[in-house]
Amino acid sequence: MNYLTPLEIFYKWEKQKQNDIFLSQPINDKLHNWTWGEVGQQVRKMAAYIRSLNLTEGSKIGILSKNCAHWIMSDLAIMMSGHISVPLYPNLNSKTLRNILDHSETKLLFVGKLDNYDQMKGGVDEHIQCITYPFYSENYPVWDDLIKNINPIEDNPIRDSQELATIIYTSGTTGEPKGVMHKFFNLGFAATNAVKTLNLSTEIFFSYLPICHIAERLLVEMGSLYTGGRVYFAESIDTFSKNLSDSSPTVFLGVPRIWAKFQQGILLKLPQNKLDVLLKIPILSIIIKRKIKKGLGLSKAINIFTGAAPTPVSLIKWFSKLDINIQEAYAMTENTCYSHVTYNDNIQIGYVGKALPLCEVKLSEKQEILIKHDALMDGYYKNQDETNNTIKNGWLHTGDEGEIDEKGFLKITGRVKDLFKTSKGKYVAPSPIEMLISENKYIEQVCVVGSGLPQPIALVNLSENGKNENSQALLIDLKSNLTQVNSKLDKHERINSIVVMQEDWTVENKLLTPTMKIKRNSIEKLYSNKYQEWYSDEDILLMN
């Protein structure tokens, strides 16, 4: 089956919705809007400028910026001018940035909304021409100046569906980033079928997770293109809540850490015991639920997703009591973010849903999840060996372990490669244990380790609730939590002690991915020499 490419669908809305707002971005607390027609003019002029550079057809062009209107415009301009996009995380260190730019052979780089470009620019070779977005100053030629006297492309260039569209470098949870290649067909396949299956129409999207990541790229950029919808952007962490409330999206994607932050914010204003009482009073219950949803900015949200990492069951159940029905989803860069999702009228908590239409799923003998459909990656750029290890006989080997129930619902149970062996010779899968521990309201992040130890230990970051609790009460609660968790585990899996880390794991210190998943390898590398010391008779260790 043929699917419309992103450019083809853009041309449709550019003509039909010329005066409708497409992109809305707050800048210095002032909302800037671009209509479909205005975006079209910007994109056509920039595409013409790129053509004037006489780059080899199919050159790689990087996008280094936080989410903003010009991110999407530059992506469309790259498509329109006949080249391949290389989206880059806006928090890369200079070494990783240089490695990716060199590996991808990037010829041109868009540099936009960034926090610390001074620390990054050492990774940009002098031979790479750079263009900076409006509103952001980096001493490069500015977008507006470059297109001021350029005539826009007047025709509608079409890219063949089998052409390479983008190379997406993975966030590297378990190693060095790899360049995942996707052709235009893959984007059209995933976006078209997802929009149809989820019954999306003209939606309002809120963009704050890294748009260079496949989830945000597909849901927000492709979702807005394939529905003719509108995109609002977050300006900063400080304005996030206001920006979300102002946008009132109809579709929202959160990650576990965001949902935990939402919960903490609600409980600060309305403690759990008081909330429980109010929810039991019929009329007040309705009012409270509406007020909370409006306060979060989710009063109009029909599809509310969570992904990137397993979301604690207790957290999903907690929000369901507020009539906020969180839909778990599961996918990866290598399958164009098209795999599994729960529908808002058929949620099975603890499961990531059924396989989407035209997607096959099965488990290997080792219970590894295998995925097959027509939009799997073309492979890893310049890495055929790794490609061959990942796609075998047409099946994508995800590296995730799972279970499939009799209804076809999939549960993620861990990572195949995350298994470690204790000194007793027993293998331990950390992910299911981490899920149990993370049910505790005082814990925000957890990493279970134990290679070479008699029993595993759990390294944790505290939530804001945990940080604000007095130490004695915290110790009592964590000890109780440890006892409860261990009662559900086999003897060889039981946690010897919980180690409360002094340093938070963040995206900035490279211990979380940009989508807020723990970087297990990085955490292990940083702390492994301490494991023997931390393995003790104490149930709870508070690092000072």
Secondary structure in CASP SS format (residue, H / E / C, confidence):
PFRMAT SS
TARGET T0000
AUTHOR 0000-0000-0000
METHOD secondary structure of the structure
MODEL  1
M C 1.00
N C 1.00
Y C 1.00
L C 1.00
T C 1.00
P H 1.00
L H 1.00
E H 1.00
I H 1.00
F H 1.00
Y H 1.00
K H 1.00
W H 1.00
E H 1.00
K H 1.00
Q H 1.00
K C 1.00
Q C 1.00
N C 1.00
D C 1.00
I E 1.00
F E 1.00
L E 1.00
S E 1.00
Q E 1.00
P E 1.00
I E 1.00
N C 1.00
D C 1.00
K E 1.00
L E 1.00
H E 1.00
N E 1.00
W E 1.00
T E 1.00
W H 1.00
G H 1.00
E H 1.00
V H 1.00
G H 1.00
Q H 1.00
Q H 1.00
V H 1.00
R H 1.00
K H 1.00
M H 1.00
A H 1.00
A H 1.00
Y H 1.00
I H 1.00
R H 1.00
S H 1.00
L C 1.00
N C 1.00
L C 1.00
T C 1.00
E C 1.00
G C 1.00
S C 1.00
K E 1.00
I E 1.00
G E 1.00
I E 1.00
L E 1.00
S C 1.00
K C 1.00
N C 1.00
C C 1.00
A H 1.00
H H 1.00
W H 1.00
I H 1.00
M H 1.00
S H 1.00
D H 1.00
L H 1.00
A H 1.00
I H 1.00
M H 1.00
M H 1.00
S C 1.00
G C 1.00
H C 1.00
I E 1.00
S E 1.00
V E 1.00
P E 1.00
L E 1.00
Y C 1.00
P C 1.00
N C 1.00
L C 1.00
N C 1.00
S H 1.00
K H 1.00
T H 1.00
L H 1.00
R H 1.00
N H 1.00
I H 1.00
L H 1.00
D H 1.00
H H 1.00
S H 1.00
E C 1.00
T E 1.00
K E 1.00
L E 1.00
L E 1.00
F E 1.00
V E 1.00
G C 1.00
K C 1.00
L C 1.00
D C 1.00
N C 1.00
Y H 1.00
D H 1.00
Q H 1.00
M H 1.00
K H 1.00
G H 1.00
G H 1.00
V C 1.00
D C 1.00
E C 1.00
H C 1.00
I C 1.00
Q E 1.00
C E 1.00
I E 1.00
T E 1.00
Y C 1.00
P C 1.00
F C 1.00
Y C 1.00
S C 1.00
E C 1.00
N C 1.00
Y C 1.00
P C 1.00
V E 1.00
W H 1.00
D H 1.00
D H 1.00
L H 1.00
I H 1.00
K C 1.00
N C 1.00
I C 1.00
N C 1.00
P C 1.00
I C 1.00
E C 1.00
D C 1.00
N C 1.00
P C 1.00
I C 1.00
R C 1.00
D C 1.00
S C 1.00
Q C 1.00
E C 1.00
L E 1.00
A E 1.00
T E 1.00
I E 1.00
I E 1.00
Y E 1.00
T C 1.00
S C 1.00
G C 1.00
T C 1.00
T C 1.00
G C 1.00
E C 1.00
P C 1.00
K C 1.00
G E 1.00
V E 1.00
M E 1.00
H E 1.00
K E 1.00
F H 1.00
F H 1.00
N H 1.00
L H 1.00
G H 1.00
F H 1.00
A H 1.00
A H 1.00
T H 1.00
N H 1.00
A H 1.00
V H 1.00
K H 1.00
T H 1.00
L C 1.00
N C 1.00
L C 1.00
S C 1.00
T C 1.00
E C 1.00
I E 1.00
F E 1.00
F E 1.00
S E 1.00
Y C 1.00
L C 1.00
P C 1.00
I C 1.00
C C 1.00
H C 1.00
I H 1.00
A H 1.00
E H 1.00
R H 1.00
L H 1.00
L H 1.00
V H 1.00
E H 1.00
M H 1.00
G H 1.00
S H 1.00
L H 1.00
Y H 1.00
T H 1.00
G C 1.00
G C 1.00
R E 1.00
V E 1.00
Y E 1.00
F E 1.00
A C 1.00
E C 1.00
S C 1.00
I C 1.00
D C 1.00
T C 1.00
F H 1.00
S H 1.00
K H 1.00
N H 1.00
L H 1.00
S H 1.00
D H 1.00
S H 1.00
S C 1.00
P C 1.00
T C 1.00
V E 1.00
F E 1.00
L E 1.00
G E 1.00
V C 1.00
P H 1.00
R H 1.00
I H 1.00
W H 1.00
A H 1.00
K H 1.00
F H 1.00
Q H 1.00
Q H 1.00
G H 1.00
I H 1.00
L H 1.00
L H 1.00
K H 1.00
L C 1.00
P C 1.00
Q H 1.00
N H 1.00
K H 1.00
L H 1.00
D H 1.00
V H 1.00
L H 1.00
L H 1.00
K C 1.00
I C 1.00
P H 1.00
I H 1.00
L H 1.00
S H 1.00
I H 1.00
I H 1.00
I H 1.00
K H 1.00
R H 1.00
K H 1.00
I H 1.00
K H 1.00
K H 1.00
G H 1.00
L H 1.00
G C 1.00
L C 1.00
S C 1.00
K C 1.00
A C 1.00
I C 1.00
N E 1.00
I E 1.00
F E 1.00
T E 1.00
G C 1.00
A C 1.00
A C 1.00
P C 1.00
T C 1.00
P C 1.00
V H 1.00
S H 1.00
L H 1.00
I H 1.00
K H 1.00
W H 1.00
F H 1.00
S H 1.00
K C 1.00
L C 1.00
D C 1.00
I C 1.00
N C 1.00
I C 1.00
Q E 1.00
E E 1.00
A E 1.00
Y E 1.00
A C 1.00
M C 1.00
T H 1.00
E H 1.00
N H 1.00
T C 1.00
C C 1.00
Y C 1.00
S C 1.00
H E 1.00
V E 1.00
T C 1.00
Y E 1.00
N C 1.00
D C 1.00
N E 1.00
I C 1.00
Q C 1.00
I C 1.00
G C 1.00
Y C 1.00
V C 1.00
G C 1.00
K E 1.00
A E 1.00
L C 1.00
P C 1.00
L C 1.00
C C 1.00
E E 1.00
V E 1.00
K E 1.00
L E 1.00
S C 1.00
E C 1.00
K C 1.00
Q C 1.00
E E 1.00
I E 1.00
L E 1.00
I E 1.00
K E 1.00
H C 1.00
D C 1.00
A C 1.00
L C 1.00
M C 1.00
D C 1.00
G E 1.00
Y E 1.00
Y C 1.00
K C 1.00
N C 1.00
Q H 1.00
D H 1.00
E H 1.00
T H 1.00
N H 1.00
N H 1.00
T H 1.00
I E 1.00
K E 1.00
N C 1.00
G C 1.00
W E 1.00
L E 1.00
H E 1.00
T E 1.00
G E 1.00
D E 1.00
E E 1.00
G E 1.00
E E 1.00
I E 1.00
D C 1.00
E C 1.00
K C 1.00
G C 1.00
F C 1.00
L E 1.00
K E 1.00
I E 1.00
T E 1.00
G E 1.00
R E 1.00
V H 1.00
K H 1.00
D H 1.00
L C 1.00
F E 1.00
K E 1.00
T C 1.00
S C 1.00
K C 1.00
G C 1.00
K C 1.00
Y E 1.00
V E 1.00
A C 1.00
P H 1.00
S H 1.00
P H 1.00
I H 1.00
E H 1.00
M H 1.00
L H 1.00
I H 1.00
S C 1.00
E C 1.00
N C 1.00
K C 1.00
Y C 1.00
I E 1.00
E E 1.00
Q E 1.00
V E 1.00
C E 1.00
V E 1.00
V E 1.00
G C 1.00
S C 1.00
G C 1.00
L C 1.00
P C 1.00
Q C 1.00
P C 1.00
I E 1.00
A E 1.00
L E 1.00
V E 1.00
N E 1.00
L E 1.00
S C 1.00
E H 1.00
N H 1.00
G H 1.00
K H 1.00
N H 1.00
E C 1.00
N C 1.00
S H 1.00
Q H 1.00
A H 1.00
L H 1.00
L H 1.00
I H 1.00
D H 1.00
L H 1.00
K H 1.00
S H 1.00
N H 1.00
L H 1.00
T H 1.00
Q H 1.00
V H 1.00
N H 1.00
S H 1.00
K C 1.00
L C 1.00
D C 1.00
K H 1.00
H H 1.00
E H 1.00
R C 1.00
I C 1.00
N C 1.00
S C 1.00
I E 1.00
V E 1.00
V E 1.00
M C 1.00
Q C 1.00
E C 1.00
D C 1.00
W C 1.00
T C 1.00
V C 1.00
E C 1.00
N C 1.00
K C 1.00
L C 1.00
L E 1.00
T C 1.00
P C 1.00
T C 1.00
M C 1.00
K C 1.00
I E 1.00
K C 1.00
R H 1.00
N H 1.00
S H 1.00
I H 1.00
E H 1.00
K H 1.00
L H 1.00
Y H 1.00
S H 1.00
N H 1.00
K H 1.00
Y H 1.00
Q H 1.00
E H 1.00
W H 1.00
Y C 1.00
S C 1.00
D C 1.00
E C 1.00
D C 1.00
I E 1.00
L E 1.00
L E 1.00
M C 1.00
N C 1.00
END
